[in-house]
Amino acid sequence: MTSLDMTESIAPKSDQLNAEDLLSGPRTVTITEVRKGSAEQPFDFHLAEFPGRPFKPSKTVRRIFVTAWGKDASAYVGRRVTLYRDPKVKWAGQEVGGIRVSHLSHIDRPFRIALAATKSAREIHVVKPLADEPPPAQVPDYLSEAQAAQSLADWRQVWQRAADAGHLTDALKAQLVPLGEALKTEQPSEPQP
């Protein structure tokens, strides 16, 4: 049976990354840009994995970044971080959940930092090094293969391989469908019994 991932269906409709975006589990993200934000949320971290929805780290998370990477946020571009939802994060005395950091690139060993749990208490938080990113897997050139298809059966094989590999994105579908339609019109119709 094919897996049906519900992650996108529970994503909050928001202009920024929220703890609810991490309900399905931790995510490792790549920082593509850091911009000045508002007085309340002074930095917007733009992430390759969440285009158009910047991460606006809390003061607690900003302390982790400064401790690990230094104070110059412009140097963070290209670095990676694993974010997770911590359900125990409090706001106005209530456990509402928030975003925390478990791993960072560009550190060579784990480090411990005392972070505020409440106004009067601190908890030790451990941040681990993020392993080097593996080289990206080579994705077959399905479009070229579909363009070279000599029959509708060949085209269907390309479609199925892309689907089975999880590479059949909406953009790829938009490119493949017209090629399949063209092959349908080129195929001689089979005589009806």
PAMAR-936860 format. One record per residue: chain; residue in three letters; x, y, z of N, C-alpha, C in turn; residue number from 1. Coordinates in steps of 0.02 Angstrom, whole numbers, plus 50000, padded with zeros to 5 digits. Layout:
% PAMAR-936860
> chain/resn/neast/nnorth/nup/caeast/canorth/caup/ceast/cnorth/cup/resi
> A/Ala/X/Y/Z/X/Y/Z/X/Y/Z/NUM
...
END
This chain:
% PAMAR-936860
> chain/resn/neast/nnorth/nup/caeast/canorth/caup/ceast/cnorth/cup/resi
> A/Met/50042/49941/50000/50000/50000/50000/50044/50062/50000/1
> A/Thr/50024/50112/49964/50062/50174/49959/50053/50215/50022/2
> A/Ser/50108/50243/50047/50106/50286/50107/50072/50352/50090/3
> A/Leu/50030/50376/50134/49996/50440/50125/50018/50487/50181/4
> A/Asp/50064/50531/50166/50092/50578/50216/50045/50636/50227/5
> A/Met/50022/50646/50288/49974/50699/50304/50008/50763/50327/6
> A/Thr/50074/50766/50327/50111/50823/50354/50088/50890/50325/7
> A/Glu/50083/50894/50259/50064/50958/50228/49993/50979/50247/8
> A/Ser/49949/50930/50259/49880/50947/50275/49871/50977/50344/9
> A/Ile/49920/50969/50388/49914/50997/50456/49957/51059/50465/10
> A/Ala/49991/51081/50412/50034/51141/50417/49991/51202/50429/11
> A/Pro/50011/51244/50476/49972/51305/50490/49977/51354/50432/12
> A/Lys/49924/51391/50422/49925/51443/50371/49954/51505/50404/13
> A/Ser/50018/51518/50390/50054/51571/50424/50108/51597/50378/14
> A/Asp/50130/51657/50394/50185/51687/50354/50253/51672/50384/15
> A/Gln/50255/51629/50436/50319/51611/50467/50317/51538/50489/16
> A/Leu/50375/51510/50502/50381/51442/50527/50355/51441/50599/17
> A/Asn/50313/51392/50615/50285/51384/50682/50301/51315/50710/18
> A/Ala/50295/51308/50775/50307/51243/50807/50261/51189/50778/19
> A/Glu/50202/51208/50756/50155/51160/50727/50182/51130/50662/20
> A/Asp/50227/51165/50629/50257/51139/50568/50301/51079/50583/21
> A/Leu/50318/51069/50646/50364/51016/50667/50328/50960/50704/22
> A/Leu/50261/50958/50700/50223/50906/50735/50241/50836/50709/23
> A/Ser/50260/50831/50646/50275/50766/50618/50347/50743/50633/24
> A/Gly/50386/50787/50665/50453/50768/50685/50503/50823/50670/25
> A/Pro/50565/50815/50694/50617/50865/50682/50631/50874/50608/26
> A/Arg/50655/50933/50590/50673/50948/50521/50742/50980/50520/27
> A/Thr/50785/50957/50476/50849/50989/50465/50840/51038/50408/28
> A/Val/50858/51100/50420/50847/51154/50371/50912/51190/50357/29
> A/Thr/50913/51224/50300/50972/51262/50279/50955/51336/50278/30
> A/Ile/50996/51377/50310/50985/51449/50312/51009/51479/50246/31
> A/Thr/50964/51514/50212/50983/51545/50148/50994/51620/50154/32
> A/Glu/50965/51650/50206/50972/51722/50216/50949/51739/50287/33
> A/Val/50980/51791/50316/50957/51817/50380/50944/51891/50370/34
> A/Arg/50883/51913/50388/50865/51983/50381/50844/52012/50448/35
> A/Lys/50850/52078/50454/50824/52113/50513/50749/52105/50513/36
> A/Gly/50721/52093/50572/50649/52086/50580/50620/52145/50617/37
> A/Ser/50569/52132/50656/50535/52183/50695/50566/52189/50765/38
> A/Ala/50543/52236/50804/50569/52244/50872/50553/52181/50914/39
> A/Glu/50494/52152/50903/50473/52094/50941/50509/52030/50918/40
> A/Gln/50519/52024/50852/50554/51967/50824/50610/51995/50779/41
> A/Pro/50668/52008/50810/50720/52048/50776/50755/52016/50716/42
> A/Phe/50749/51951/50706/50783/51919/50650/50737/51871/50614/43
> A/Asp/50740/51872/50547/50703/51826/50505/50754/51781/50471/44
> A/Phe/50752/51716/50485/50797/51667/50455/50759/51635/50397/45
> A/His/50781/51648/50336/50749/51618/50278/50781/51550/50267/46
> A/Leu/50738/51500/50254/50759/51431/50251/50744/51401/50182/47
> A/Ala/50789/51362/50156/50779/51331/50091/50718/51286/50091/48
> A/Glu/50704/51254/50147/50651/51204/50151/50582/51235/50163/49
> A/Phe/50579/51299/50182/50515/51333/50194/50515/51400/50157/50
> A/Pro/50515/51399/50091/50518/51463/50054/50458/51507/50071/51
> A/Gly/50473/51571/50082/50419/51619/50095/50393/51618/50167/52
> A/Arg/50420/51573/50209/50398/51569/50279/50459/51568/50324/53
> A/Pro/50486/51626/50341/50548/51628/50381/50538/51602/50452/54
> A/Phe/50593/51578/50480/50596/51558/50550/50616/51620/50589/55
> A/Lys/50576/51638/50639/50591/51696/50681/50608/51670/50751/56
> A/Pro/50672/51656/50762/50692/51622/50824/50679/51664/50887/57
> A/Ser/50659/51628/50938/50649/51659/51004/50716/51681/51032/58
> A/Lys/50714/51720/51086/50776/51742/51118/50816/51681/51141/59
> A/Thr/50782/51630/51166/50817/51569/51190/50855/51537/51133/60
> A/Val/50824/51531/51074/50857/51500/51017/50913/51545/50990/61
> A/Arg/50902/51611/50991/50954/51657/50970/51016/51650/51014/62
> A/Arg/51006/51637/51078/51063/51626/51124/51103/51564/51103/63
> A/Ile/51068/51513/51081/51103/51452/51058/51145/51469/50997/64
> A/Phe/51116/51505/50949/51153/51524/50888/51215/51566/50905/65
> A/Val/51207/51616/50947/51264/51659/50964/51318/51619/51000/66
> A/Thr/51298/51575/51045/51347/51534/51081/51386/51489/51033/67
> A/Ala/51350/51459/50985/51382/51411/50939/51418/51444/50881/68
> A/Trp/51387/51495/50852/51411/51522/50788/51437/51594/50792/69
> A/Gly/51431/51626/50849/51454/51695/50855/51397/51745/50842/70
> A/Lys/51414/51809/50850/51362/51861/50847/51344/51885/50777/71
> A/Asp/51385/51870/50726/51373/51895/50658/51325/51848/50622/72
> A/Ala/51261/51866/50621/51210/51823/50589/51219/51816/50514/73
> A/Ser/51253/51864/50482/51264/51858/50410/51309/51798/50394/74
> A/Ala/51349/51775/50442/51393/51717/50433/51354/51652/50436/75
> A/Tyr/51291/51654/50455/51251/51593/50463/51226/51565/50396/76
> A/Val/51228/51605/50344/51203/51583/50279/51240/51521/50256/77
> A/Gly/51201/51470/50236/51229/51407/50213/51236/51356/50269/78
> A/Arg/51226/51377/50330/51232/51330/50386/51165/51294/50395/79
> A/Arg/51170/51237/50429/51110/51195/50438/51095/51187/50512/80
> A/Val/51032/51177/50526/51009/51170/50595/50951/51120/50596/81
> A/Thr/50949/51078/50648/50893/51034/50657/50847/51065/50709/82
> A/Leu/50786/51078/50688/50735/51109/50731/50685/51056/50752/83
> A/Tyr/50659/51062/50812/50607/51016/50835/50557/51055/50877/84
> A/Arg/50498/51026/50885/50446/51055/50926/50454/51028/50997/85
> A/Asp/50463/51073/51045/50467/51054/51116/50400/51072/51147/86
> A/Pro/50359/51022/51164/50292/51037/51191/50293/51071/51259/87
> A/Lys/50351/51071/51293/50354/51100/51361/50371/51174/51361/88
> A/Val/50383/51205/51303/50398/51276/51300/50336/51314/51325/89
> A/Lys/50350/51360/51371/50295/51398/51402/50291/51469/51374/90
> A/Trp/50231/51494/51371/50218/51564/51355/50161/51586/51399/91
> A/Ala/50171/51640/51435/50122/51666/51484/50102/51612/51534/92
> A/Gly/50151/51572/51555/50139/51521/51606/50107/51457/51581/93
> A/Gln/50089/51454/51518/50056/51394/51491/50105/51357/51445/94
> A/Glu/50102/51290/51448/50142/51250/51402/50107/51251/51334/95
> A/Val/50136/51288/51286/50105/51295/51220/50148/51262/51165/96
> A/Gly/50209/51246/51181/50254/51217/51132/50292/51271/51095/97
> A/Gly/50352/51255/51075/50393/51303/51039/50448/51267/51002/98
> A/Ile/50485/51305/50962/50539/51277/50922/50605/51279/50960/99
> A/Arg/50639/51223/50959/50705/51217/50991/50754/51188/50941/100
> A/Val/50818/51189/50959/50873/51166/50917/50903/51104/50949/101
> A/Ser/50913/51051/50908/50947/50991/50934/51016/50982/50904/102
> A/His/51026/51003/50841/51090/50994/50807/51107/51056/50766/103
> A/Leu/51172/51069/50759/51196/51124/50717/51255/51100/50676/104
> A/Ser/51260/51127/50616/51321/51117/50577/51373/51166/50603/105
> A/His/51433/51159/50580/51487/51205/50596/51505/51207/50671/106
> A/Ile/51492/51151/50705/51519/51142/50773/51553/51073/50773/107
> A/Asp/51606/51066/50811/51643/51003/50808/51629/50955/50865/108
> A/Arg/51592/50978/50915/51575/50933/50971/51511/50959/51004/109
> A/Pro/51477/50916/51042/51417/50940/51077/51434/50994/51128/110
> A/Phe/51387/51037/51140/51398/51086/51194/51334/51092/51235/111
> A/Arg/51344/51113/51297/51288/51121/51345/51279/51194/51358/112
> A/Ile/51216/51214/51364/51200/51283/51378/51141/51285/51426/113
> A/Ala/51144/51328/51476/51089/51337/51523/51040/51386/51493/114
> A/Leu/50979/51363/51481/50927/51405/51451/50871/51416/51500/115
> A/Ala/50839/51473/51495/50783/51489/51540/50725/51442/51527/116
> A/Ala/50702/51409/51580/50641/51367/51576/50582/51408/51601/117
> A/Thr/50595/51448/51654/50547/51496/51680/50587/51558/51698/118
> A/Lys/50554/51609/51725/50591/51669/51743/50642/51656/51798/119
> A/Ser/50629/51605/51839/50674/51593/51896/50715/51528/51890/120
> A/Ala/50704/51490/51836/50739/51425/51831/50771/51416/51763/121
> A/Arg/50828/51382/51764/50863/51367/51701/50869/51291/51695/122
> A/Glu/50872/51269/51631/50882/51198/51617/50941/51192/51569/123
> A/Ile/50978/51137/51578/51034/51124/51534/51008/51095/51468/124
> A/His/51031/51124/51413/51011/51102/51346/51075/51081/51310/125
> A/Val/51074/51023/51278/51132/50998/51241/51118/51005/51166/126
> A/Val/51166/51035/51131/51162/51041/51058/51218/50999/51029/127
> A/Lys/51200/50956/50981/51248/50910/50952/51270/50933/50882/128
> A/Pro/51329/50911/50860/51351/50928/50792/51308/50892/50741/129
> A/Leu/51295/50926/50687/51257/50897/50632/51307/50868/50583/130
> A/Ala/51298/50805/50567/51344/50772/50521/51344/50807/50454/131
> A/Asp/51400/50801/50419/51403/50830/50352/51346/50803/50311/132
> A/Glu/51319/50847/50270/51263/50828/50228/51287/50780/50174/133
> A/Pro/51250/50724/50165/51271/50678/50111/51259/50711/50044/134
> A/Pro/51297/50691/49994/51287/50721/49928/51216/50705/49905/135
> A/Pro/51184/50753/49870/51116/50741/49848/51113/50681/49799/136
> A/Ala/51061/50642/49807/51052/50585/49762/51038/50610/49692/137
> A/Gln/51065/50575/49644/51053/50593/49575/50982/50574/49556/138
> A/Val/50942/50622/49535/50874/50609/49513/50877/50597/49438/139
> A/Pro/50849/50541/49416/50849/50528/49343/50815/50584/49305/140
> A/Asp/50834/50593/49243/50805/50644/49200/50742/50615/49167/141
> A/Tyr/50688/50614/49206/50625/50584/49183/50598/50620/49121/142
> A/Leu/50607/50686/49119/50581/50724/49063/50614/50702/48997/143
> A/Ser/50679/50695/48996/50714/50672/48936/50692/50601/48917/144
> A/Glu/50685/50559/48968/50663/50491/48954/50593/50490/48924/145
> A/Ala/50548/50532/48950/50480/50535/48924/50479/50563/48853/146
> A/Gln/50523/50612/48840/50527/50640/48773/50552/50588/48723/147
> A/Ala/50593/50542/48745/50620/50491/48701/50574/50430/48696/148
> A/Ala/50520/50429/48734/50475/50371/48733/50446/50362/48663/149
> A/Gln/50447/50299/48639/50422/50283/48573/50348/50261/48574/150
> A/Ser/50324/50246/48634/50254/50223/48639/50224/50247/48704/151
> A/Leu/50160/50243/48708/50125/50262/48770/50146/50216/48827/152
> A/Ala/50160/50153/48811/50183/50105/48863/50251/50127/48891/153
> A/Asp/50296/50151/48847/50361/50176/48870/50352/50237/48915/154
> A/Trp/50307/50282/48894/50293/50342/48933/50265/50324/49002/155
> A/Arg/50220/50274/49003/50190/50253/49068/50244/50224/49114/156
> A/Gln/50294/50190/49086/50348/50162/49127/50388/50219/49160/157
> A/Val/50401/50272/49122/50437/50329/49150/50397/50360/49207/158
> A/Trp/50332/50371/49195/50286/50400/49245/50288/50357/49308/159
> A/Gln/50281/50292/49301/50278/50246/49358/50343/50246/49397/160
> A/Arg/50400/50246/49362/50464/50248/49398/50471/50312/49438/161
> A/Ala/50451/50368/49409/50454/50432/49446/50409/50430/49506/162
> A/Ala/50349/50402/49498/50302/50398/49554/50329/50352/49609/163
> A/Asp/50355/50294/49589/50381/50246/49638/50439/50274/49678/164
> A/Ala/50480/50316/49645/50539/50346/49678/50521/50407/49719/165
> A/Gly/50458/50430/49716/50438/50490/49753/50460/50554/49719/166
> A/His/50476/50550/49654/50499/50609/49617/50445/50641/49574/167
> A/Leu/50384/50615/49577/50331/50639/49533/50299/50701/49564/168
> A/Thr/50333/50757/49558/50308/50821/49585/50257/50850/49538/169
> A/Asp/50220/50900/49562/50171/50934/49519/50205/50965/49458/170
> A/Ala/50265/50992/49467/50301/51023/49411/50319/50970/49359/171
> A/Leu/50341/50912/49381/50359/50859/49334/50297/50833/49299/172
> A/Lys/50242/50825/49336/50179/50804/49305/50159/50852/49250/173
> A/Ala/50165/50917/49263/50146/50967/49213/50187/50961/49149/174
> A/Gln/50248/50936/49155/50290/50927/49096/50277/50860/49062/175
> A/Leu/50260/50809/49100/50251/50742/49072/50183/50732/49039/176
> A/Val/50131/50761/49067/50063/50750/49042/50056/50767/48968/177
> A/Pro/50080/50826/48945/50073/50841/48874/50109/50790/48829/178
> A/Leu/50165/50763/48853/50201/50713/48813/50160/50649/48807/179
> A/Gly/50127/50629/48861/50083/50571/48859/50023/50582/48814/180
> A/Glu/49995/50642/48817/49937/50658/48773/49958/50655/48700/181
> A/Ala/50018/50680/48684/50042/50679/48615/50051/50607/48591/182
> A/Leu/50076/50564/48635/50084/50494/48615/50017/50460/48604/183
> A/Lys/49967/50479/48643/49900/50450/48633/49874/50466/48563/184
> A/Thr/49884/50527/48541/49858/50546/48476/49898/50516/48419/185
> A/Glu/49962/50499/48432/50004/50468/48381/49992/50394/48373/186
> A/Gln/49967/50361/48426/49957/50288/48424/49897/50271/48380/187
> A/Pro/49904/50223/48336/49846/50203/48296/49794/50172/48342/188
> A/Ser/49732/50187/48329/49679/50159/48371/49671/50085/48355/189
> A/Glu/49659/50047/48407/49652/49975/48398/49582/49960/48371/190
> A/Pro/49576/49912/48326/49510/49896/48300/49466/49869/48355/191
> A/Gln/49404/49888/48353/49355/49866/48403/49328/49798/48382/192
> A/Pro/49319/49752/48429/49293/49685/48411/49220/49688/48391/193
END
